[in-house]
Amino acid sequence: MTHTTNTRTKKPEDRESPLFPIVTTFGLGHMKPFPGTWGSVPTAALAGLMILTGFGPTDSPVIYHTVLACVLVGFSWACITLGKAAEQKFGKKDPSQVVADETAGQAIPLMFLPVHLVPTMTGKLLFVLVAFVAFRIFDIIKLPPAKQSQRAGGGVGILVDDIIAGIQALVFLHLIVLVWQMQTL
């Protein structure tokens, strides 16, 4: 019996980019349940770790903001450039496995944490938790214009609603702080 192997050569467009794991945030997008939440965890954990180790926004603002800006830009770039290929691979628009958009969007409220208002480490980490939860809520409920932004195709459509959710979470976080400050007057 003769054994034959498939020697079909893949076309360049059939080959997966070696950067493709970035769109699933290194596999977190395959975790169940709630892959979007899993995709948001690394950014929040990174912010919390930087605060704990003295590289937070008040102690080392340049390092803190540069790292989170790199997360925002890097994972946004992955969504935009690999999003269409990811939709083709997973067979649907904005597939749940693609969580680089959550990784990027989560960076927005974390970049502007008002941790200077609280003197304790616990208070600072509480702000990280509130930013995480607020982002997840806004990403899930998709208030306008986030829902409408998903009409865009490919990577832009995957990403934009999460950028908007990040901005909405940021505004919400600062409204909480404003109300809290008004209460203490």
Residue frames as qw, qx, qy, qz and C-alpha x, y, z in Angstrom:
[[0.000, 0.890, 0.456, 0.000, 0.00, 0.00, 0.00],
 [0.427, 0.306, 0.006, 0.851, 1.35, 3.40, -1.02],
 [0.227, -0.750, -0.437, 0.441, 0.94, 6.35, 1.33],
 [0.328, 0.552, 0.222, 0.734, 0.52, 9.75, -0.28],
 [0.255, -0.528, -0.391, 0.709, 0.78, 13.03, 1.47],
 [0.237, 0.908, 0.343, 0.041, -0.89, 16.25, 0.61],
 [0.580, -0.120, 0.118, 0.797, 1.79, 18.37, -0.99],
 [0.140, 0.857, 0.378, 0.321, -0.47, 21.31, -1.75],
 [0.412, 0.044, -0.190, 0.890, 1.51, 24.49, -1.33],
 [0.075, -0.783, -0.507, 0.354, -0.24, 27.18, 0.63],
 [0.295, 0.727, 0.196, 0.589, -0.72, 30.49, -1.07],
 [0.264, 0.190, -0.376, 0.867, 0.69, 33.50, 0.80],
 [0.413, -0.355, -0.003, -0.839, -2.83, 34.68, 1.68],
 [0.833, -0.287, -0.424, -0.209, -3.60, 31.27, 3.25],
 [0.602, 0.064, -0.561, 0.565, -0.68, 31.45, 5.63],
 [0.457, -0.830, -0.319, 0.010, -1.36, 32.62, 9.14],
 [0.162, 0.813, -0.309, 0.467, 0.69, 35.53, 10.36],
 [0.590, -0.025, -0.649, 0.480, 3.14, 34.67, 13.13],
 [0.050, -0.146, 0.343, -0.927, 1.56, 37.64, 14.93],
 [0.508, -0.343, -0.562, -0.555, -1.89, 36.04, 14.82],
 [0.518, -0.372, -0.706, 0.309, -1.82, 34.90, 18.50],
 [0.103, -0.033, -0.263, 0.959, -1.88, 38.58, 19.48],
 [0.412, -0.247, -0.310, -0.820, -5.51, 38.95, 18.34],
 [0.738, -0.406, -0.515, -0.159, -6.50, 36.26, 20.85],
 [0.287, -0.794, 0.395, -0.363, -4.25, 37.91, 23.47],
 [0.136, 0.460, -0.869, 0.118, -2.01, 34.86, 23.42],
 [0.343, -0.125, -0.927, -0.085, -4.86, 32.38, 23.66],
 [0.119, 0.179, 0.628, -0.748, -7.01, 34.07, 26.31],
 [0.499, 0.173, -0.180, -0.830, -9.75, 34.54, 23.71],
 [0.567, 0.010, -0.782, -0.257, -10.25, 30.79, 23.70],
 [0.094, -0.047, -0.818, 0.565, -11.03, 30.71, 27.43],
 [0.446, -0.472, -0.505, -0.568, -14.63, 30.20, 28.47],
 [0.223, 0.803, 0.540, 0.117, -16.79, 31.65, 29.81],
 [0.026, -0.978, -0.098, 0.180, -16.57, 35.33, 28.95],
 [0.775, 0.162, 0.124, 0.598, -13.54, 35.53, 26.65],
 [0.168, 0.804, 0.060, 0.568, -13.79, 39.34, 26.52],
 [0.559, -0.809, 0.111, -0.145, -13.32, 39.50, 30.26],
 [0.878, -0.216, 0.192, 0.381, -10.28, 37.22, 30.02],
 [0.583, 0.507, 0.154, 0.616, -8.90, 39.57, 27.35],
 [0.118, -0.887, 0.005, -0.446, -9.27, 42.56, 29.67],
 [0.808, -0.573, -0.049, 0.127, -7.52, 40.91, 32.62],
 [0.770, 0.056, -0.024, 0.635, -3.88, 41.31, 31.42],
 [0.183, 0.626, 0.035, 0.757, -4.16, 45.08, 31.08],
 [0.534, -0.750, -0.030, -0.390, -5.76, 45.52, 34.51],
 [0.902, -0.349, -0.043, 0.252, -3.26, 43.08, 36.07],
 [0.627, 0.314, -0.023, 0.713, -0.38, 44.96, 34.47],
 [0.093, -0.730, 0.002, -0.678, -1.65, 48.31, 35.80],
 [0.742, -0.642, -0.030, -0.189, -2.13, 46.83, 39.27],
 [0.893, -0.111, -0.045, 0.434, 1.32, 45.26, 39.22],
 [0.417, 0.501, -0.046, 0.757, 2.94, 48.53, 38.17],
 [0.363, -0.758, 0.018, -0.542, 1.16, 50.36, 40.99],
 [0.881, -0.471, -0.039, 0.015, 2.19, 47.69, 43.52],
 [0.835, -0.022, 0.020, 0.549, 5.84, 47.83, 42.45],
 [0.288, -0.682, -0.025, 0.672, 6.14, 51.61, 42.53],
 [0.218, -0.032, 0.551, 0.805, 5.71, 52.24, 38.81],
 [0.159, 0.683, 0.704, -0.111, 2.18, 53.63, 39.03],
 [0.273, 0.761, 0.333, 0.485, 0.83, 56.85, 37.56],
 [0.275, -0.955, 0.021, -0.105, 1.85, 58.98, 40.55],
 [0.696, -0.560, 0.334, 0.302, 5.24, 57.35, 41.29],
 [0.366, -0.251, 0.637, 0.631, 6.51, 56.79, 37.73],
 [0.535, 0.609, 0.291, -0.508, 4.05, 58.44, 35.36],
 [0.338, 0.621, -0.538, -0.460, 6.26, 58.22, 32.28],
 [0.008, -0.189, 0.979, 0.077, 6.82, 54.48, 32.65],
 [0.373, 0.330, 0.767, -0.403, 3.21, 53.75, 33.61],
 [0.510, 0.662, 0.144, -0.531, 1.67, 55.72, 30.76],
 [0.254, 0.563, -0.675, -0.404, 4.22, 54.53, 28.19],
 [0.144, -0.056, 0.988, -0.014, 3.57, 50.88, 29.02],
 [0.415, 0.488, 0.671, -0.373, -0.22, 51.29, 28.85],
 [0.409, 0.701, -0.167, -0.560, 0.07, 53.35, 25.65],
 [0.102, 0.394, -0.861, -0.305, 2.11, 50.51, 24.13],
 [0.281, 0.222, 0.917, -0.173, -0.62, 48.04, 25.13],
 [0.427, 0.656, 0.333, -0.526, -3.28, 50.30, 23.61],
 [0.351, 0.687, -0.408, -0.488, -1.39, 50.90, 20.35],
 [0.030, -0.331, 0.926, 0.179, 0.02, 47.39, 19.97],
 [0.301, 0.271, 0.902, -0.153, -3.22, 45.51, 20.48],
 [0.442, 0.692, 0.196, -0.536, -5.18, 48.08, 18.45],
 [0.227, 0.593, -0.621, -0.460, -2.72, 47.58, 15.62],
 [0.160, -0.066, 0.983, 0.058, -3.21, 43.81, 15.87],
 [0.423, 0.509, 0.653, -0.368, -6.99, 44.22, 15.59],
 [0.394, 0.746, -0.073, -0.532, -6.81, 46.56, 12.65],
 [0.221, 0.570, -0.703, -0.362, -4.24, 44.59, 10.67],
 [0.069, 0.103, -0.991, -0.045, -5.33, 41.04, 11.52],
 [0.464, 0.184, 0.511, -0.699, -9.03, 41.52, 12.23],
 [0.702, 0.371, -0.228, -0.564, -10.30, 40.62, 8.77],
 [0.463, 0.309, -0.830, -0.029, -8.14, 37.48, 8.69],
 [0.122, -0.040, 0.839, -0.529, -9.44, 36.56, 12.16],
 [0.627, 0.253, 0.234, -0.699, -13.03, 36.97, 10.99],
 [0.689, 0.371, -0.514, -0.351, -12.29, 34.65, 8.08],
 [0.262, 0.265, -0.900, 0.224, -10.51, 32.10, 10.29],
 [0.161, 0.107, 0.799, -0.569, -13.26, 31.98, 12.93],
 [0.005, 0.357, 0.836, 0.417, -16.08, 32.31, 10.37],
 [0.125, -0.819, -0.559, -0.025, -17.95, 35.29, 11.79],
 [0.126, 0.755, -0.038, 0.642, -17.91, 39.04, 12.29],
 [0.226, -0.655, 0.438, -0.573, -16.18, 40.18, 15.50],
 [0.791, -0.103, -0.604, -0.015, -15.48, 36.63, 16.72],
 [0.639, -0.750, 0.015, -0.168, -15.42, 36.11, 20.49],
 [0.892, -0.124, -0.013, 0.435, -11.92, 34.58, 20.27],
 [0.416, 0.496, -0.018, 0.762, -10.53, 37.95, 19.17],
 [0.472, -0.794, -0.347, 0.163, -9.93, 39.78, 22.45],
 [0.521, 0.041, -0.011, 0.853, -7.07, 42.11, 21.52],
 [0.095, -0.622, -0.276, -0.727, -9.75, 44.79, 21.28],
 [0.638, -0.721, -0.251, -0.102, -10.61, 44.28, 24.96],
 [0.745, -0.249, -0.098, 0.610, -6.92, 44.28, 25.88],
 [0.307, 0.305, 0.138, 0.891, -6.51, 47.61, 24.08],
 [0.282, -0.678, -0.326, -0.596, -9.77, 49.23, 25.24],
 [0.703, -0.605, -0.336, 0.166, -9.11, 48.38, 28.88],
 [0.586, -0.013, -0.114, 0.802, -5.97, 50.50, 28.75],
 [0.031, 0.610, 0.215, 0.762, -7.95, 53.72, 28.28],
 [0.521, -0.782, -0.138, -0.312, -9.58, 54.04, 31.73],
 [0.845, -0.378, -0.093, 0.367, -6.42, 52.67, 33.35],
 [0.538, 0.340, 0.012, 0.771, -4.22, 55.32, 31.74],
 [0.082, -0.532, 0.014, -0.843, -6.16, 58.07, 33.49],
 [0.596, -0.485, -0.625, 0.138, -6.80, 56.59, 36.93],
 [0.143, -0.816, 0.102, -0.551, -7.29, 59.28, 39.56],
 [0.812, -0.249, -0.449, 0.277, -5.12, 57.39, 42.06],
 [0.289, 0.329, -0.301, 0.847, -3.56, 60.62, 43.27],
 [0.468, -0.527, -0.064, -0.707, -6.76, 61.12, 45.28],
 [0.892, -0.415, -0.092, -0.155, -6.18, 58.13, 47.54],
 [0.083, -0.786, 0.594, -0.147, -3.15, 57.71, 49.76],
 [0.677, -0.289, 0.663, -0.138, -3.43, 53.96, 50.36],
 [0.010, 0.251, -0.876, -0.411, -2.37, 51.08, 48.14],
 [0.247, 0.370, 0.884, -0.146, -5.74, 49.45, 48.73],
 [0.309, 0.733, 0.262, -0.546, -7.51, 52.57, 47.43],
 [0.157, 0.584, -0.549, -0.576, -5.32, 52.70, 44.35],
 [0.048, -0.047, 0.972, 0.227, -5.97, 49.04, 43.57],
 [0.307, 0.531, 0.695, -0.375, -9.67, 49.60, 44.14],
 [0.320, 0.693, -0.127, -0.633, -9.56, 52.20, 41.35],
 [0.090, 0.320, -0.847, -0.415, -8.00, 49.55, 39.06],
 [0.167, 0.256, 0.947, -0.099, -10.84, 47.16, 39.94],
 [0.322, 0.668, 0.401, -0.537, -13.51, 49.81, 39.34],
 [0.247, 0.605, -0.440, -0.616, -11.93, 50.71, 35.98],
 [0.020, -0.113, 0.965, 0.236, -11.88, 47.01, 35.03],
 [0.218, 0.446, 0.833, -0.242, -15.53, 46.43, 35.98],
 [0.291, 0.701, 0.142, -0.635, -16.70, 49.68, 34.38],
 [0.177, 0.459, -0.650, -0.579, -14.95, 48.83, 31.11],
 [0.067, 0.085, 0.987, 0.120, -16.46, 45.34, 31.06],
 [0.263, 0.580, 0.642, -0.426, -19.96, 46.72, 31.71],
 [0.301, 0.704, -0.096, -0.636, -19.71, 49.36, 28.99],
 [0.082, 0.337, -0.823, -0.450, -18.22, 46.82, 26.58],
 [0.137, 0.243, 0.960, -0.034, -21.09, 44.40, 27.21],
 [0.251, 0.671, 0.565, -0.410, -24.01, 46.85, 27.12],
 [0.386, 0.174, 0.494, 0.759, -22.62, 48.85, 24.18],
 [0.106, 0.788, 0.358, -0.490, -24.23, 52.23, 24.70],
 [0.545, 0.766, 0.200, 0.276, -24.37, 54.47, 21.64],
 [0.632, 0.587, -0.300, -0.406, -22.23, 55.09, 19.69],
 [0.304, -0.419, 0.854, 0.055, -20.42, 51.82, 20.56],
 [0.659, 0.270, 0.690, -0.132, -23.16, 49.57, 19.16],
 [0.575, 0.787, 0.094, -0.202, -23.40, 51.52, 15.90],
 [0.018, 0.786, -0.578, -0.219, -19.62, 51.47, 15.46],
 [0.590, -0.156, 0.789, 0.065, -19.69, 47.70, 15.01],
 [0.710, 0.630, 0.248, -0.195, -21.13, 48.21, 11.53],
 [0.196, 0.795, -0.537, -0.200, -17.62, 48.96, 10.31],
 [0.969, 0.165, -0.174, -0.060, -16.00, 45.93, 8.79],
 [0.736, 0.349, -0.426, 0.395, -12.88, 43.98, 9.61],
 [0.570, -0.110, -0.492, 0.649, -10.45, 45.00, 12.31],
 [0.058, -0.251, 0.102, -0.961, -11.81, 48.52, 12.67],
 [0.644, -0.375, -0.316, -0.587, -15.28, 47.15, 13.40],
 [0.773, -0.240, -0.542, 0.228, -13.80, 44.76, 15.96],
 [0.486, -0.010, -0.363, 0.795, -11.83, 47.50, 17.71],
 [0.037, -0.420, -0.056, -0.905, -13.83, 50.73, 17.69],
 [0.617, -0.593, -0.337, -0.393, -16.64, 49.67, 20.04],
 [0.781, -0.363, -0.333, 0.383, -14.02, 48.73, 22.67],
 [0.351, 0.171, -0.100, 0.915, -12.23, 52.05, 22.31],
 [0.328, -0.519, -0.200, -0.764, -15.58, 53.77, 22.85],
 [0.769, -0.508, -0.382, -0.062, -16.34, 51.50, 25.84],
 [0.657, -0.109, -0.295, 0.686, -12.94, 52.45, 27.28],
 [0.061, 0.320, -0.003, 0.945, -13.73, 56.15, 26.92],
 [0.564, -0.540, -0.314, -0.540, -17.18, 55.63, 28.46],
 [0.793, -0.382, -0.400, 0.255, -15.62, 53.75, 31.40],
 [0.454, 0.086, -0.194, 0.865, -13.10, 56.57, 31.83],
 [0.215, -0.446, -0.117, -0.861, -15.85, 59.20, 31.92],
 [0.730, -0.498, -0.392, -0.255, -17.88, 57.07, 34.35],
 [0.730, -0.198, -0.388, 0.526, -14.89, 56.61, 36.65],
 [0.247, 0.147, -0.136, 0.948, -14.25, 60.34, 36.75],
 [0.435, -0.506, -0.265, -0.697, -17.95, 61.06, 37.36],
 [0.773, -0.440, -0.446, 0.100, -17.78, 58.75, 40.39],
 [0.550, -0.081, -0.271, 0.786, -14.77, 60.71, 41.64],
 [0.047, -0.366, -0.097, -0.925, -16.54, 64.03, 41.04],
 [0.626, -0.546, -0.353, -0.431, -19.62, 62.89, 42.98],
 [0.773, -0.318, -0.402, 0.374, -17.39, 61.54, 45.76],
 [0.376, 0.090, -0.169, 0.907, -15.51, 64.84, 45.98],
 [0.279, -0.471, -0.197, -0.813, -18.78, 66.79, 46.10],
 [0.737, -0.495, -0.442, -0.128, -19.96, 64.57, 48.96],
 [0.703, -0.254, -0.334, 0.574, -16.85, 65.35, 50.99],
 [0.168, 0.446, 0.002, 0.879, -17.21, 69.14, 50.70]]
